[in-house]
Every structure is written in structure tokens, then in C-alpha cells.
Amino acid sequence: QVQLVESGGGLVQAGGSLTLSCAASGSIFSIKVMGWYRQAPGKQRELVATISTGGSTNYADAVKGRFTISRDNAKSTAYLQMNNLKPEETGVYYCNAVGWSNRAYWGQGTQVTVSS
């Protein structure tokens, strides 16, 4: 089992920045990929970015050049640095971890609100 706890959400003006953190605990040795997803009101959850154990990253086209995902394996923590935020990026941001068995784990989510 893997437990994920997100932090760092909040209210920011358009064009501002936020950094989200996701601390993993439990069977952390089983984690292959960590990532961030978001869900806007009334919309489906969507991929934001992922990072593998080796550091390979993948970003949604909408956030390329503005968001940076990173991972501190020693601290079992993933981060999402978000710059130049847009109002349409308001939503709940979820941390995700996928194990080598392809089992997926989710955090409770953290609210990000971008005001115009």
C-alpha cells in the first residue's frame, strides 16, 4: 500500500505561481511513476504531468513550458511547480503513483484556485 498526501494548493492570481508537493509513504519502493492530475468543476480528471523513477517526464500540451514536475526519491516526494497560472486551471489537483504492478494510488487532492 502507498499513501499520498498533497499540499501547497491555494488561491493565486492569474499569472502567478504555486508549488504543489506530494509526500508518499508506505510501500514506496513499489512506486514506478508519480504524477499530477487535475479536475476542473464539471470536467473529467486529466493528466498534468508524470515523472518516472529515473526522472523521465511527460507533460500535457497545455502546461508545457509553464509547469515543471520533479521528484526527490530520498524524500519520496514529488513536486509540481506551476508558473503563469490561468483561471481555467482552477480545480482539484491530485497526486498519483503507479507501482511496478501497475496498481494506481491517489491522494485526496488539493484545491488550486486561479482568480482573473
Residue, then its C-alpha position, 0 to 999 in steps of 0.5 A: q500500500v502507498q499513501l499520498v498526501e498533497s499540499g501547497g494548493g491555494l488561491v493565486q492570481a492569474g499569472g502567478s505561481l504555486t508549488l504543489s508537493c506530494a509526500a508518499s509513504g508506505s510501500i514506496f519502493s513499489i512506486k514506478v511513476m508519480g504524477w499530477y492530475r487535475q479536475a476542473p468543476g464539471k470536467q473529467r480528471e486529466l493528466v498534468a504531468t508524470i515523472s518516472t523513477g529515473g526522472s523521465t517526464n511527460y507533460a500535457d500540451a497545455v502546461k508545457g513550458r509553464f509547469t515543471i514536475s520533479r521528484d526527490n526519491a530520498k524524500s519520496t516526494a514529488y513536486l509540481q511547480m506551476n508558473n503563469l497560472k490561468p483561471e481555467e486551471t482552477g480545480v482539484y489537483y491530485c497526486n498519483a503513483v503507479g507501482w511496478s504492478n501497475r496498481a494506481y494510488w491517489g491522494q485526496g487532492t488539493q484545491v488550486t484556485v486561479s482568480s482573473 
